[in-house]
């Protein structure tokens, strides 16, 4: 696929998954529902874990203290220490994927 085809393909994904996109203040097209690309990558990684070509183990937790300013936030710790406490590396943080495999999965799912 060339760059124009990829852009069109990703635009179709956004329309299919989130409905039409709208222009933001800076003129770029964005979905009103959130991060289209990240969501699609996460789903594709769940479907085919072998498409992940590089990752780093890190600690990820969700803040559950109701009085916290970060309540409900996902907190990633790449250093694995906070106030002297060793944290379990419980998540594979995806850094690179096989882009062709990613495109193939999306195309298979979205193109009739």
C-alpha positions in Angstrom: 0.0 0.0 0.0 1.2 3.5 -0.7 0.8 6.4 1.8 -2.5 7.6 0.2 -4.0 4.1 0.3 -3.0 3.7 4.0 -4.6 7.1 4.8 -7.8 6.1 3.1 -7.8 2.7 4.7 -7.4 4.2 8.2 -10.1 6.8 7.5 -12.5 3.9 6.5 -11.6 2.2 9.8 -12.5 5.3 11.7 -15.8 5.7 9.9 -16.7 2.0 10.4 -15.8 1.9 14.0 -16.6 5.4 15.3 -18.8 7.0 12.7 -17.7 10.0 10.7 -14.8 11.9 11.8 -14.8 15.7 12.2 -12.2 18.4 11.7 -10.4 19.6 14.8 -9.3 23.2 15.4 -6.0 22.5 13.7 -7.7 21.2 10.6 -6.8 17.6 11.0 -9.4 14.8 10.9 -10.0 13.2 14.2 -12.7 10.9 15.6 -14.9 12.4 18.2 -14.7 9.1 20.1 -11.0 8.8 20.8 -7.8 7.2 19.6 -8.7 5.2 16.5 -5.2 3.9 15.8 -4.4 2.9 19.3 -7.7 1.0 19.7 -7.2 -0.8 16.4 -3.6 -1.8 17.3 -4.7 -3.1 20.7 -7.5 -5.2 19.1 -5.2 -6.6 16.5 -2.5 -7.5 19.1 -5.2 -9.4 21.0 -6.2 -11.3 17.9 -2.7 -12.1 16.8 0.0 -11.7 19.5 2.8 -12.7 17.0 2.4 -9.3 15.3 4.2 -7.6 18.3 7.8 -7.4 17.3 9.2 -5.4 20.3 7.9 -4.7 23.8 9.0 -3.8 27.2 7.8 -5.2 30.5 6.5 -2.6 32.9 4.3 -2.2 35.9 0.7 -0.9 35.2 -1.9 -0.2 37.8 -5.2 1.7 37.9 -5.5 4.3 40.6 -8.4 3.2 42.8 -8.2 5.7 45.7 -11.4 7.8 45.4 -9.7 10.9 47.0 -6.8 10.7 44.6 -6.5 13.3 41.8 -5.6 10.5 39.5 -8.7 8.3 40.4 -9.4 5.9 37.5 -6.2 6.7 35.7 -3.9 4.1 34.3 -0.4 4.5 35.9 2.6 3.1 34.0 5.9 2.6 35.9 8.8 1.9 33.6 11.4 2.3 36.5 9.7 -0.4 38.6 10.3 1.4 41.9 8.4 4.0 43.8 9.4 5.0 47.3 11.7 2.0 47.6 8.9 -0.5 46.7 9.7 -3.0 43.9 6.8 -3.3 41.5 5.9 -6.4 39.5 6.4 -6.0 35.8 2.9 -7.1 34.9 2.3 -5.7 31.3 3.9 -6.0 27.9 4.1 -2.4 26.7 4.1 -2.8 22.9 6.7 -0.7 21.2 6.7 -2.1 17.6 4.4 -4.2 15.5 4.5 -6.0 12.1 2.7 -3.3 10.1 1.9 -5.6 7.2 0.3 -8.1 9.5 -1.7 -5.3 11.2 -3.0 -4.1 7.8 -3.9 -7.6 6.8 -5.9 -8.2 9.9 -7.8 -4.9 9.6 -8.4 -5.4 5.9 -9.7 -8.9 6.4 -12.1 -7.6 9.1 -13.3 -4.5 7.3 -13.3 -5.2 3.6 -16.2 -7.3 2.4 
